[in-house]
Amino acid sequence: MLNLRDKIIEQSLILFDENGFHGVTVKQIVEASNTSKGGFYHHFHSKEELLFVIHDAFITYVSKEAKAANETHTSPVEKIQAIIRSFVKVFDLYKPHISVFYQESMYLKQEYEQQIKKKRDEFKQMILQVIEEGQRMGYFRKELPPILTGMAILGMVNWIYKWYRRDGEYSIDEIADVFIDLILHSLLPSVEGEYRSQMLTIPFFYDKK
């Protein structure tokens, strides 16, 4: 059974998704949550803070999982797999939160936006560090620019929110399997010249070691 705080979050997610952030009042959230304004303000100082909490939930989750991957695994290859799997799964675990995030993030107050940005930057940095570690240790292709590779991974996974459906053809774990396979095939060294000869254009970084 949900506690009052979680119930308020759950109902606000539904209302924000249907009506937009500015289309919903605290009174509507209170009524949908079957509580009072006192109950609402006991847990949240304002509607803006509630929006921040919604945003913060899934970003905190992926950061926590990335840190756990770094602590649990010693190989960069294992670390990147664990990070990508938890990153992909967040789009199922926090699907309503993420939908509201992309729709309503423009309404975040600057103080909250800065906190969110800090956590997003920390997560990006963790991915970058694993890529650089893998290159130093000889696990990953050294010619790939780490920052571009990291941004490609982030962009690829973040786009899931646009098309993922819980009742779709593939489960979130199956989607994670495919994404991990694609990313590993791009990171791990292959037999010299195996696919270079099939490329129409040789990438600018191929001759960098």
C-alpha positions in Angstrom: 0.0 0.0 0.0 1.3 3.4 -1.0 2.1 5.9 1.7 0.7 9.4 1.3 3.8 10.9 -0.3 4.0 8.2 -2.9 0.2 8.5 -3.5 0.6 12.2 -4.2 3.4 11.5 -6.6 1.4 8.8 -8.4 -1.7 10.9 -8.8 0.3 14.0 -9.9 2.1 12.0 -12.6 -1.3 11.0 -14.0 -2.6 14.6 -13.8 0.5 16.2 -15.2 0.6 13.7 -18.1 -3.0 14.4 -19.0 -3.2 18.1 -18.4 0.4 19.5 -18.3 2.1 21.1 -15.3 0.3 24.4 -15.5 -3.0 22.7 -16.2 -3.1 21.1 -12.8 -3.7 22.8 -9.4 -2.6 21.7 -5.9 -6.4 21.4 -5.2 -6.8 18.8 -8.0 -3.7 16.8 -6.8 -5.1 16.9 -3.2 -8.5 15.7 -4.4 -7.1 12.9 -6.6 -4.9 11.8 -3.7 -7.8 11.8 -1.2 -5.9 14.0 1.2 -5.9 17.6 2.4 -3.8 20.7 1.5 -2.1 20.1 4.9 -1.2 16.6 3.9 0.2 17.9 0.6 2.3 20.6 2.1 3.6 18.3 4.8 5.5 16.4 2.1 6.1 19.2 -0.5 6.7 22.9 -0.1 5.1 23.6 -3.5 4.0 22.1 -6.8 7.4 23.0 -8.2 9.1 20.9 -5.6 6.9 18.0 -6.4 7.9 18.3 -10.1 11.6 18.3 -9.0 11.0 15.1 -6.9 9.5 13.4 -10.0 12.5 14.4 -12.1 15.0 13.5 -9.4 13.6 9.9 -8.8 14.9 8.3 -12.0 18.1 10.3 -12.2 19.0 9.2 -8.7 18.2 5.6 -9.6 20.5 5.5 -12.6 23.3 7.2 -10.7 23.0 4.8 -7.8 23.1 1.8 -10.2 26.1 3.2 -12.1 28.0 3.6 -8.8 27.1 0.1 -7.8 28.4 -1.3 -11.1 31.7 0.5 -10.5 32.0 -1.0 -7.0 30.8 -4.5 -8.0 32.7 -5.2 -11.2 36.4 -4.9 -11.9 36.4 -5.2 -15.7 35.3 -2.1 -17.7 33.5 -4.5 -20.0 31.3 -5.8 -17.1 30.8 -2.3 -15.8 29.5 -0.9 -19.1 27.1 -3.8 -19.4 25.7 -3.3 -15.9 25.4 0.5 -16.4 23.6 0.2 -19.7 21.2 -2.5 -18.4 20.1 -0.4 -15.5 19.9 2.7 -17.7 17.6 0.9 -20.2 15.5 -0.5 -17.4 14.8 2.9 -16.0 12.5 3.6 -18.9 10.2 0.9 -17.7 10.6 1.4 -13.9 10.0 5.1 -14.1 8.1 5.5 -17.4 5.5 8.0 -16.1 8.2 10.1 -14.4 10.3 10.2 -17.6 7.2 11.2 -19.7 6.5 14.1 -17.4 10.2 15.0 -17.3 10.4 15.5 -21.0 7.0 17.3 -21.2 7.4 19.6 -18.2 11.1 20.1 -17.5 11.0 23.7 -18.8 8.9 24.6 -15.7 11.6 23.6 -13.2 12.9 26.4 -11.1 16.5 27.3 -11.6 17.6 25.9 -8.2 16.0 22.6 -9.0 17.2 22.6 -12.6 20.8 23.0 -11.4 20.5 20.0 -9.0 19.1 17.8 -11.8 21.8 19.0 -14.2 24.5 18.2 -11.6 23.2 14.6 -11.3 22.9 14.1 -15.1 26.5 15.4 -15.5 27.7 13.0 -12.8 26.1 10.1 -14.6 27.6 11.2 -17.9 31.0 11.4 -16.3 30.7 7.9 -14.9 30.0 6.5 -18.4 33.0 8.5 -19.8 35.3 7.2 -17.0 34.4 3.6 -17.8 35.1 4.1 -21.5 38.4 5.8 -20.7 39.3 3.0 -18.3 38.4 0.4 -20.9 40.7 2.1 -23.4 43.6 2.4 -21.0 43.4 -1.3 -20.1 43.1 -2.4 -23.7 39.5 -3.6 -23.5 38.0 -1.0 -25.7 39.0 0.5 -29.1 41.5 3.3 -28.3 40.8 5.2 -31.5 37.3 6.2 -30.4 37.0 9.7 -29.0 35.6 9.0 -25.4 33.4 12.0 -25.2 31.7 11.4 -28.5 31.3 7.7 -27.7 29.7 8.5 -24.3 27.3 11.0 -25.9 26.4 8.5 -28.5 25.5 5.9 -25.8 23.5 8.5 -23.9 21.6 9.6 -26.9 20.9 6.1 -28.1 19.4 5.0 -24.8 17.6 8.2 -23.9 15.6 7.9 -27.2 13.9 4.8 -25.7 11.3 7.1 -24.0 9.9 8.1 -27.5 9.0 4.5 -28.6 9.1 2.1 -25.7 5.7 0.5 -24.7 5.2 -2.0 -21.9 2.9 -4.0 -24.1 5.3 -3.9 -27.1 6.8 -6.8 -28.9 10.0 -6.8 -26.8 10.4 -6.7 -23.0 12.6 -4.1 -21.4 15.2 -6.9 -20.7 15.2 -8.0 -24.3 15.7 -4.3 -25.4 18.6 -4.1 -22.9 20.2 -7.2 -24.4 20.1 -5.7 -27.9 21.5 -2.3 -26.7 24.3 -4.0 -24.8 25.2 -6.1 -27.8 25.3 -3.1 -30.1 27.3 -1.0 -27.7 29.8 -3.8 -27.0 30.3 -4.5 -30.7 31.1 -0.8 -31.2 33.5 -0.7 -28.2 35.4 -4.0 -28.4 38.3 -4.3 -30.9 37.6 -6.5 -33.9 39.9 -8.3 -36.3 42.0 -5.7 -38.1 40.4 -4.7 -41.3 37.4 -6.9 -40.9 34.8 -4.2 -41.4 37.0 -1.3 -42.5 37.1 -2.8 -46.0 33.3 -2.7 -46.1 32.9 1.0 -45.1 32.0 3.6 -47.8 33.9 6.2 -45.8 36.7 5.6 -43.4 36.0 7.5 -40.1 38.4 10.3 -39.3 39.6 8.7 -36.1 40.6 5.3 -37.5 44.3 6.0 -37.8 44.6 7.4 -34.2 46.0 5.0 -31.7 
